């Protein structure tokens, strides 16, 4: 077995350049065959805490249905005033202040407002329900969208990779995680939550260890994992004979976890040259404990992981309720900011202004990521043309998440399957023409080439009289 693994590494070193060029060569073949649809598709989900303000997402020149026209005050949980669908090109309007960082990508930007996700619990967060659309705040009871897409799209070691600030919902004091954590956001199936990496340094070593390890170290690691798995496989036959029922099933899952680790390392070994080429520079910033430094590191590592082909789906959790953006002069936590509204934060901003500045900090990193992807040729366009960055919240558009209005910002493309450069605002919750987050998730799945059912997630009993089947037609091409 050791000999076979050594032979594998000899073959790898001889063909390493071909492996590193594989995505480029695939792009050339696809271009030559005229089949742009065969290019790899990628998703980045950026899921913030405490809602995304809907009031400041409306382009200039359009009526703002999220404020009272008489006094200009912002409307509450049920959001939008009565009115028909708004479907306009962003090219015809100036972007609001909050979206200024995305101006250069205006033709690849789509803002969606007034989708609902009601019918499952969540006071400050929908938890796993954010991406599964089930009543699943603290316990995973269904697979989440990011994991489903990852299993469908990813050919690298990780179907989906997650990075988070920390894994608590209501922390007493903010402290970034220095290892794995569970932010209660992603799951491969019921009772199978995904652990996120909290430390940029450890994420770098986990994803790009091949960039700093010698060939001998890599070979030793693969051989060690292989020997361990060989030993376990041989010994497992004897153990398994002594088990029955649930014990036998649990033992099989235990063995599968070891096998999964071995496969991950072997896949990363096959990408060694590409990992070394695209690994981010390892800097002291990866040890930063400030939210902005940690967020910037997470985005940098996530971008590199997608470019290197380590995964096709990344989910980032840039903050949680206990985070304090001290670099913005704020001693208030994200949780406290959500309650301030027109009252003043520690630096003199209103709660609404402070929340917008936090969102602008996230959007700035999204713009940097998009710029990086736009500079990488792929087919007739760039990597950005086949990547969708989704900016949303785990608590819809409000600090206390009723879910009647769930704003979403999309940036990029999906092989020309989605209409970008649009502002979409659906009719108010319960009105004719209203649509849900489930319809939006079906849109993403279909654009990614997945077969879907007519609905996604748990149905909203209050909307039983509306037709809520299929994707958002206003978002789909063709």
C-alpha positions, 0 to 999 in steps of 0.5 A: 500500500505504501508503494502504491502511494509513493507511485501516486506521488511520482505520477503526480509530480510528473503530471503536476503542471497538467493538474494545475492547468486543468481548469484552464484546459477545461475552459479552452475545451468548453470554449472550442466546443461552444458549450459555455454551460459546461463551465464550473459553477460556484456559490458564495453565501455571505450570511450576516446576523441581525437582518439587512436593512431594506430601507436603504436598498432602493435605487434613487428615482424609485418610490421607497415602499419601506418608509411612511410617505407622510413622515419618512419614518421606516416601516416595521416588520411587515415592511412593504406598503401595498403595490405591484411588482417592481422590476427595473434595470439598475442601469437606469438608476443611481445605486443607493449609498449602501451599494456604492462599493458595487457600482463597477458591477452594476450590470452583474448586480441584482437586488431582491426585496419582499420575499418572505420566509414565514412559518418557522421560528427564530427570534434573532436568527432562523438558524439552520432554517435560514438555508433549509427553510424549515422550523430548524433554528437550533437542530438541523432537520433537513439539508441546507441549500449551500450543502445541496449545491456543494454536493451537486457542483463541487469536484474538489475535496470539500463539497462546501466549506464554511468560515465563521466568527464564532459559533454562539448566538447571544455571546456575553462578550465577543471573542473570535473562535480559534478553531472549529465552531458550529454557527447553526447554519449549514447541514448536509442532512438531519442531525448532520450540521457543518462545522465552520472554521473560525481561525483564518490561520487554521483555515489557511493550513487546512486548505493550503497546507500543500503550499507550505509543506514539502513533498516529503511531508505531503507524502508522509501525511497521505501515507499515514492516513492510508495506513490508518484506514487500511488498519481500520478496514481490516480490524473493522471486519472483526468488530462489525461481526460483533455488532448489530442494529443501531450499533452496527449503523453507528460504526459504519458512520464512524468508518465513513468519517475516516474514509472521508478524511482520507479522500479529502487529503487525496483530492488535495494532493491532486491539486498540489500545484494549483494550491501552491499557485493560488494560496493567499499570502500568509500574513499576521492579519490572519491572527487579527481579532478585530471584526474587519481584519477577521472578515477580510481574512475570511474573504481572502481565503474563501476566494483562493479556495474557490480559485484553486478548486478546493470547493465550489461552494463557500458559506461565510458568517461575517458576524454574530450578535455579540460582535462589536465593530470597535474599528468603526468606533462602536462599543455597541454589539450587533445585538444592541445596534439592532435595538437602537433604530433612531437612537444614538450608538456610542459613536454618535450614529443612529442605530440605522446608520450604524447597521448600514456602515456594518453592511457597507464593510461587508459589501466592500469585501464582496466587491474585492472578491468580485473584482478578483474573480472578474480578473480570471478568464473563463470561457468567453468571460471570467470566473465571475460570470459563473459565480454567484455571491449571495449577501443575506441575513439569518434574520430576514430584514429585521433584528427580530426576524418575523421573516415577512421581508427578506432582502437579498443582494446577488452579484456575479452570474450563473452562466447567463441563467439568471437576469442580473442588473435588476431591482426586483421588489415583490408585492407585500406579504399575502398579496397577489404576486407575492413570492417566497425565499423558497422560490428564490432558492429554487431559482439558484438550484435550477440555474446551477443545473439541479433538478428540483421539486415544485417547492423548497422548504416548509410551506407557509400555511398563511399563503395557501391561496397563492401559487408559490411553485417554481422559481422566480420567473423574473430572475430566470433567463428564458 
